[in-house]
Amino acid sequence: MKGIAHFATGAALATFFPAVVQAGAEGSLIPVLGAIGGILPDTLDFRFARYFEVYDLEIDPGPEPDAAAMAEALAEAMRRAYTSGRDQAVMVHSVRLGVDLWRSYTLSFDSEAGEVRVHVGPLVNTGGVIYPGSEPEVGAEARCEVGVPLESTYSEAYEVAGFSGPSFRFAREEERLAVHFLDWHRRWSHSLVVAAGLGLLCSLLWGPWAGIVAGLGAAAHILEDQLGHMGSNLFWPFTRGRVPGLGLLHSGDVLPNFLTVWTSVVLILFNLDRFSARPWLPYPGFLLGALGLPWGLSGLFGLWHRFASREKIDKAALREGDLVADTEHPTS
């Protein structure tokens, strides 16, 4: 989920408590603590934790990326982590060519083939718009066999085309080499234990309701992130690794973020009205229309998109089958 979705979720949760709504009506900022708690885990990571990360290797592709050299450097770091048993933290930088010009490239870790791949792509602007015809003519793709069994814990491919490149931690775990993406992210900051500690701290400073809404906001952020792929270290400091997510969505998916913000706004309006001196919203009808309609339409759109995508895959497979058949049994 994006920051605005977490912020809205925390604010909505705060409005479920009549005492908090009443305090807000009297000028207290306690309801805002829910929203602040909602964005705090990512704020700690992106504004604090990432700058304390120490890398064993930094790969700077330069203005003319060499796919083969990049692939070999990554593979060598992976072999070193596997043979030595010492984790290797690696940062791969983006390729900035101008104020609004980047050379895109893709990194991928093929677990089945046991190799790392680098594909140098076209020029793009900051918005990701491709400049046609800007792909390199030679040396655009390279593959390098790592020689050890791999396990990619987040994704098989990473596209680099913006301000900051990705970082990885290569760690030997039993007989496999795990590839961890953004190892500084969703660690101690995304712990339910830390969320409880935040609630306790706010309770001591501003009272029990402040602690409840701040702790709930942070906990909601962490649980929303578990719907994705990366997961979080839910019980730090008692656990060390991230618990894998459910893999239901990606943090940048437009529809889940929109629905989360929309639902949060609807619930805020609903709660503010029902705890007011003169409620006027028709509760069943309001919730049915404001929540049921967009969620229902989104569900239908999702089914249609899945069906359309499957149909395209089936047609592509059919065409490929026809080509194979023509190759094996050419007509005279």
C-alpha positions as CSV (number, residue, x, y, z in Angstrom):
1,M,0.0,0.0,0.0
2,K,1.0,3.6,-0.7
3,G,1.5,6.1,2.1
4,I,-1.8,7.9,1.5
5,A,-3.7,4.6,1.9
6,H,-2.0,3.8,5.3
7,F,-2.6,7.4,6.4
8,A,-6.3,7.1,5.6
9,T,-6.7,3.7,7.3
10,G,-5.2,5.1,10.5
11,A,-7.5,8.1,10.5
12,A,-10.5,5.9,9.8
13,L,-9.7,3.6,12.7
14,A,-9.5,6.5,15.1
15,T,-13.0,7.6,14.3
16,F,-14.5,4.3,15.5
17,F,-14.1,5.5,19.1
18,P,-16.8,8.0,20.3
19,A,-14.4,9.4,23.0
20,V,-11.8,10.1,20.3
21,V,-14.4,11.8,18.0
22,Q,-15.6,13.9,20.9
23,A,-12.1,14.9,21.8
24,G,-11.5,15.9,18.2
25,A,-14.7,18.0,18.2
26,E,-13.3,19.8,21.2
27,G,-10.1,20.7,19.4
28,S,-7.8,17.8,20.4
29,L,-5.4,16.4,17.9
30,I,-5.7,12.8,19.3
31,P,-7.6,11.6,16.1
32,V,-4.6,12.7,14.0
33,L,-2.4,10.3,15.9
34,G,-4.1,7.4,14.2
35,A,-3.1,8.8,10.8
36,I,0.4,9.5,12.0
37,G,0.7,6.0,13.3
38,G,-0.5,4.7,9.9
39,I,2.4,6.3,8.0
40,L,5.1,6.0,10.7
41,P,6.5,2.5,9.8
42,D,7.4,3.6,6.2
43,T,8.5,7.0,7.4
44,L,11.0,5.3,9.7
45,D,12.3,3.2,6.9
46,F,12.6,5.7,4.0
47,R,13.6,8.7,6.1
48,F,15.8,7.0,8.7
49,A,16.7,3.3,8.4
50,R,17.8,3.3,4.7
51,Y,20.6,5.8,5.4
52,F,22.2,3.5,8.0
53,E,22.5,0.6,5.6
54,V,26.2,-0.4,4.9
55,Y,26.9,-2.1,1.6
56,D,29.6,-4.6,0.8
57,L,29.4,-3.7,-2.9
58,E,27.9,-0.8,-4.9
59,I,27.4,-1.3,-8.6
60,D,27.4,2.0,-10.6
61,P,26.6,1.1,-14.2
62,G,27.8,4.5,-15.5
63,P,26.3,6.4,-18.5
64,E,26.8,3.3,-20.8
65,P,25.8,0.2,-18.8
66,D,27.7,-3.0,-19.5
67,A,25.2,-5.8,-19.0
68,A,27.8,-8.5,-18.9
69,A,29.9,-6.7,-16.3
70,M,26.9,-6.0,-14.1
71,A,25.7,-9.6,-14.3
72,E,29.2,-10.9,-13.4
73,A,29.5,-8.5,-10.4
74,L,26.2,-9.6,-9.0
75,A,27.0,-13.3,-9.6
76,E,30.4,-13.0,-7.9
77,A,28.8,-11.3,-4.8
78,M,26.3,-14.2,-4.7
79,R,29.0,-16.8,-4.9
80,R,31.0,-15.1,-2.2
81,A,28.0,-15.0,0.1
82,Y,27.3,-18.7,-0.5
83,T,30.9,-20.0,-0.1
84,S,31.9,-17.8,2.9
85,G,28.5,-17.9,4.7
86,R,28.7,-14.2,5.2
87,D,25.8,-12.1,4.0
88,Q,26.6,-9.7,1.1
89,A,24.6,-6.4,0.9
90,V,24.7,-5.0,-2.6
91,M,23.4,-1.6,-3.9
92,V,22.7,-1.2,-7.7
93,H,22.5,2.4,-8.8
94,S,20.2,3.8,-11.4
95,V,21.5,5.4,-14.6
96,R,20.8,9.1,-14.7
97,L,21.6,10.9,-18.0
98,G,19.9,14.2,-17.5
99,V,17.5,16.2,-15.4
100,D,14.6,14.1,-16.7
101,L,16.4,11.4,-18.6
102,W,17.3,7.8,-17.5
103,R,18.6,4.7,-19.0
104,S,16.4,1.8,-17.9
105,Y,17.5,-1.7,-17.2
106,T,16.2,-4.9,-15.6
107,L,17.7,-7.3,-13.2
108,S,16.4,-10.8,-12.7
109,F,17.3,-13.8,-10.7
110,D,16.2,-17.1,-12.3
111,S,15.9,-19.6,-9.5
112,E,15.4,-22.5,-11.8
113,A,18.3,-21.8,-14.1
114,G,20.5,-20.6,-11.2
115,E,21.6,-17.5,-13.1
116,V,21.4,-13.7,-12.9
117,R,20.3,-11.7,-15.9
118,V,20.7,-8.0,-16.8
119,H,18.8,-6.4,-19.7
120,V,19.7,-2.8,-20.6
121,G,16.5,-1.1,-21.9
122,P,15.5,2.2,-23.6
123,L,15.8,5.7,-22.4
124,V,12.9,6.9,-20.2
125,N,11.8,10.1,-18.5
126,T,11.0,10.4,-14.8
127,G,7.4,9.4,-15.5
128,G,8.6,6.1,-17.1
129,V,7.6,7.2,-20.7
130,I,9.9,5.4,-23.2
131,Y,11.8,7.2,-26.0
132,P,11.2,5.0,-29.0
133,G,14.3,3.7,-30.8
134,S,16.6,4.4,-27.9
135,E,17.3,0.8,-27.1
136,P,21.0,-0.2,-27.3
137,E,21.9,-2.0,-30.5
138,V,24.5,-4.4,-29.0
139,G,25.2,-5.9,-25.6
140,A,21.7,-5.2,-24.3
141,E,21.4,-8.5,-22.4
142,A,23.7,-10.7,-20.5
143,R,23.3,-13.9,-18.4
144,C,25.7,-15.2,-15.8
145,E,25.5,-18.6,-14.1
146,V,25.9,-18.3,-10.4
147,G,26.6,-22.0,-9.8
148,V,24.6,-22.2,-6.5
149,P,20.9,-23.0,-5.8
150,L,18.9,-19.7,-5.7
151,E,15.8,-18.6,-4.0
152,S,14.3,-15.2,-4.8
153,T,12.2,-14.2,-1.8
154,Y,10.3,-11.3,-3.4
155,S,10.3,-11.1,-7.2
156,E,12.1,-12.6,-10.2
157,A,12.7,-9.3,-12.0
158,Y,13.4,-5.7,-10.9
159,E,13.1,-2.8,-13.3
160,V,15.4,0.1,-12.6
161,A,14.3,3.4,-14.2
162,G,14.2,6.1,-11.5
163,F,15.9,8.1,-8.8
164,S,17.1,5.2,-6.7
165,G,18.2,1.7,-7.7
166,P,17.4,-1.5,-5.7
167,S,19.5,-3.0,-3.0
168,F,19.7,-6.7,-2.1
169,R,21.1,-8.9,0.6
170,F,22.4,-12.3,-0.5
171,A,22.4,-14.8,2.4
172,R,23.1,-18.5,2.5
173,E,20.2,-20.2,4.2
174,E,21.0,-23.9,4.6
175,E,21.8,-25.2,1.1
176,R,20.2,-22.3,-0.9
177,L,21.2,-18.7,-1.4
178,A,18.3,-16.4,-0.6
179,V,18.0,-13.1,-2.5
180,H,16.4,-10.5,-0.2
181,F,15.1,-7.3,-1.7
182,L,15.4,-3.9,0.2
183,D,16.7,-5.6,3.3
184,W,16.4,-2.4,5.3
185,H,12.7,-2.2,4.6
186,R,9.9,-3.7,6.7
187,R,12.2,-4.9,9.5
188,W,12.1,-3.5,13.0
189,S,9.8,-0.7,11.9
190,H,7.1,-3.1,10.8
191,S,6.9,-5.1,14.0
192,L,3.6,-5.5,15.9
193,V,5.7,-5.4,19.0
194,V,7.0,-1.9,18.1
195,A,3.4,-0.9,17.3
196,A,2.4,-1.9,20.8
197,G,5.4,0.0,22.2
198,L,4.3,3.1,20.3
199,G,0.9,2.8,21.8
200,L,2.3,2.5,25.3
201,L,4.6,5.5,24.7
202,C,1.7,7.7,23.5
203,S,-0.5,6.5,26.4
204,L,2.2,7.7,28.8
205,L,2.5,11.1,27.1
206,W,-1.1,12.0,26.1
207,G,-3.4,9.4,27.7
208,P,-4.9,6.0,26.9
209,W,-6.9,7.0,23.8
210,A,-3.8,8.5,22.2
211,G,-2.0,5.2,22.7
212,I,-4.9,3.2,21.3
213,V,-5.3,5.1,18.1
214,A,-1.6,5.5,17.4
215,G,-0.9,1.8,18.1
216,L,-3.8,0.7,16.0
217,G,-2.8,2.9,13.1
218,A,0.7,1.4,13.1
219,A,-0.6,-2.1,13.4
220,A,-3.0,-1.6,10.6
221,H,-0.2,-0.5,8.3
222,I,1.8,-3.6,9.1
223,L,-1.1,-5.9,8.5
224,E,-2.0,-4.2,5.2
225,D,1.5,-4.7,4.1
226,Q,1.1,-8.5,4.8
227,L,-1.3,-8.6,1.9
228,G,1.6,-8.0,-0.5
229,H,4.6,-10.1,-1.3
230,M,7.5,-8.9,0.7
231,G,6.1,-9.3,4.2
232,S,7.3,-7.9,7.5
233,N,9.3,-8.8,10.6
234,L,6.1,-9.0,12.6
235,F,7.6,-9.8,16.0
236,W,10.9,-8.1,16.1
237,P,13.0,-8.1,18.4
238,F,11.9,-11.7,19.1
239,T,12.3,-12.8,15.5
240,R,14.9,-11.9,12.9
241,G,13.4,-12.4,9.5
242,R,10.4,-11.1,7.5
243,V,7.3,-13.3,7.5
244,P,6.3,-13.7,3.8
245,G,3.2,-11.8,2.7
246,L,0.1,-13.4,1.3
247,G,1.0,-12.2,-2.2
248,L,-2.4,-10.8,-3.0
249,L,-1.3,-7.5,-4.4
250,H,1.6,-5.2,-5.0
251,S,2.2,-1.9,-3.1
252,G,1.8,0.1,-6.2
253,D,-1.4,-1.5,-7.5
254,V,-3.8,1.3,-8.3
255,L,-7.1,-0.4,-7.5
256,P,-6.4,-1.7,-4.0
257,N,-4.9,1.7,-3.0
258,F,-7.9,3.6,-4.4
259,L,-10.4,1.3,-2.6
260,T,-8.5,1.6,0.7
261,V,-8.6,5.4,0.6
262,W,-12.2,5.5,-0.6
263,T,-13.4,3.0,2.1
264,S,-11.5,5.0,4.8
265,V,-13.1,8.3,3.8
266,V,-16.6,6.7,3.7
267,L,-16.0,5.2,7.2
268,I,-14.7,8.5,8.6
269,L,-17.9,10.3,7.3
270,F,-20.1,7.5,8.7
271,N,-18.5,7.6,12.1
272,L,-18.4,11.4,12.4
273,D,-22.1,11.5,11.6
274,R,-23.3,8.7,13.9
275,F,-21.4,10.1,16.8
276,S,-22.7,13.6,16.2
277,A,-25.6,15.3,18.1
278,R,-27.8,15.2,15.0
279,P,-27.1,12.2,12.7
280,W,-28.6,12.6,9.3
281,L,-27.0,9.9,7.0
282,P,-29.3,7.0,6.2
283,Y,-26.9,4.4,7.5
284,P,-27.8,1.2,5.6
285,G,-28.4,3.0,2.3
286,F,-25.3,5.2,2.7
287,L,-23.0,2.3,3.4
288,L,-24.5,0.1,0.7
289,G,-24.2,2.8,-1.9
290,A,-20.9,4.3,-0.9
291,L,-19.1,1.0,-0.3
292,G,-21.1,-1.7,-2.1
293,L,-21.1,0.0,-5.5
294,P,-17.4,0.7,-5.9
295,W,-16.4,-2.6,-4.4
296,G,-18.8,-4.4,-6.6
297,L,-17.7,-2.6,-9.8
298,S,-14.1,-3.2,-8.8
299,G,-14.8,-6.9,-8.4
300,L,-16.5,-7.1,-11.8
301,F,-13.6,-5.2,-13.4
302,G,-11.1,-7.6,-11.8
303,L,-12.9,-10.7,-13.1
304,W,-13.1,-9.1,-16.6
305,H,-9.4,-8.3,-16.5
306,R,-8.5,-11.8,-15.4
307,F,-10.7,-13.3,-18.1
308,A,-9.3,-11.0,-20.8
309,S,-5.7,-11.8,-19.7
310,R,-6.4,-15.5,-19.7
311,E,-8.0,-15.3,-23.2
312,K,-4.9,-13.5,-24.5
313,I,-2.6,-16.1,-23.0
314,D,-4.7,-18.9,-24.5
315,K,-4.7,-17.2,-28.0
316,A,-0.9,-16.7,-27.7
317,A,-0.5,-20.4,-26.8
318,L,-2.7,-21.5,-29.7
319,R,-0.7,-19.4,-32.1
320,E,2.6,-20.8,-30.7
321,G,1.2,-24.3,-31.1
322,D,0.2,-23.6,-34.7
323,L,3.8,-22.4,-35.4
324,V,5.3,-25.5,-33.8
325,A,3.0,-27.7,-35.8
326,D,3.9,-25.9,-39.1
327,T,7.5,-26.3,-38.3
328,E,7.3,-30.0,-37.5
329,H,4.9,-30.9,-40.4
330,P,5.5,-28.3,-43.2
331,T,3.0,-28.3,-46.0
332,S,4.1,-28.9,-49.5
